[in-house]
Amino acid sequence: MNSQLVKGAALVNKQFQDHGKAFNQGLMQGRDPNAIANAEYEAKMERRNNEAKIDSYMNSLPADFDVSQIPGKYRDKISSFLTAGKQAYADEAMNIGEYESGSDEYIAAVSKMNSVKNSFKNLKNQFDMFGANKKEVAESMLEGLYSKGNNTSEMSLLTSVYTDELDIEIGEDGNIGFLTEEGVTNFGDLPDYFNKDYASGDAIMKMSNQIYKAGIPLNSATRMMYENNLYNMIEKGGIATLKSLARDDFFNRGGIPGITDEELSDPMQRDAVEKKIVDHFMNVMNTQAQNGAAAKQNSTGGGGSGSKKTVAHKKAESKMKSLNAHWSADVTAETDFTMLNRYMPASYKIQADEGQIHILKSAGDKYQVEATLDPKDPNSIFDIYRYAGIDNAYWPGASPEEDVVEEPEFQ
């Protein structure tokens, strides 16, 4: 085509010519009409391929999320972010067909488009979490479930965030930032909070009630057993349990006295704080044991220790005392259980197997597991009482519905 245009231009210098006619003649000279049609078809198909490629890129862009579920205060900013992102994505999609695959320009365009997609996903995920957290925090605050062991400044920040008090900014990566007086706090950097550890509080209350109902002062073995159980409870629950037991009103208004906020927040003081908590509750339990013993003595007429007890009661208490002497939190699978088994019925025995301690029952020439004992669980002694045949009426804090193994024979 270019050579024909040049020839047509050369003729202008020689003679007058109808320029339109000359142009068309020069354009068509030597061209096959079929070739022209083919070229037009190929150009059309190339345009369609480019359009299809762009459509494919645009379809891979995440759909807008429902901003109607977003607080009205933030909708305009989110809509602006989404609109700008889609425009940037579309611009790169329009241009990418002009780049050679694998070229720096192509890689840069793909990277930009992926960044837009990821920012949309990130923004949606964060606002989904924002909505879920808002509901959870509101319930905890309104129902008084949150622990007083939480940092008050951090709780104030969370309250401001989840009541839509703060303005936001949205980063290029879709991260939400909340504008505070101190600067910007990213959503991912918001502090955690925890609720009151009712499970641990209830467990301590149950232990305390059992001790009172037993009506027996704590001895060194039972004291160590309960103490170890408290330490294990705190270790298992972690810092949330530690702070909740220290600050929440499970037993004392305002929590346990004598523990400062500075101590509670200092990781280096954790062992000291744990000891204060355990010592406090052990004092409570010791007092409960003494009060329970006094109440039990008064209920029998107050005529001296055991003055109104039946022979069966005295035997049960003597047997429990012997069992207590050989069972504590320090017992392991390597412990010799000969002394304990002296107080077990003939068809039962305590034995360790593969690192666990079981109560076994004879079944012909074999034994089957009836119960598995955890020495660190203070309630494990009650399993031993039960299989030792001790009437549950004499147990320390046993539930009335517990069954007693009716077998008076002893080894």
Sequence and secondary structure as in RCSB ss.txt:
>XXXX:A:sequence
MNSQLVKGAALVNKQFQDHGKAFNQGLMQGRDPNAIANAEYEAKMERRNNEAKIDSYMNSLPADFDVSQIPGKYR
DKISSFLTAGKQAYADEAMNIGEYESGSDEYIAAVSKMNSVKNSFKNLKNQFDMFGANKKEVAESMLEGLYSKGN
NTSEMSLLTSVYTDELDIEIGEDGNIGFLTEEGVTNFGDLPDYFNKDYASGDAIMKMSNQIYKAGIPLNSATRMM
YENNLYNMIEKGGIATLKSLARDDFFNRGGIPGITDEELSDPMQRDAVEKKIVDHFMNVMNTQAQNGAAAKQNST
GGGGSGSKKTVAHKKAESKMKSLNAHWSADVTAETDFTMLNRYMPASYKIQADEGQIHILKSAGDKYQVEATLDP
KDPNSIFDIYRYAGIDNAYWPGASPEEDVVEEPEFQ
>XXXX:A:secstr
 HHHHHHHHHHTTTS   HHHHHHHHHHTT  HHHHHHHHHHHHHHHHHHHHHHHHHHHTS     GGGS HHHH
HHHHHHHHHHHHHHHHHHHHHTTS TTSHHHHHHHHHHHHHHHHHHHHHHHHHHHHHHHHHHHHHHHTT B TTS
 HHHHHHHHHHHTT S EEE TT  EEEEETTEEEEGGG     B  HHHHHHHHHHHHHHHHHT    HHHHHH
HHHHHHHHHHHHHHHHHHHHHHS SSSTTSSTT  HHHHH GGGHHHHHHHHHHHHHHHHHHHHHHHHHHHHHHT
TSSSTTTT  HHHHHHHHHHHHHHHT STT  TTS  HHHHTTSBTTEEEEEETTEEEEEEEETTEEEEEEEE T
TSTTHHHHHHHHTT  GGGSSS  TT        B 
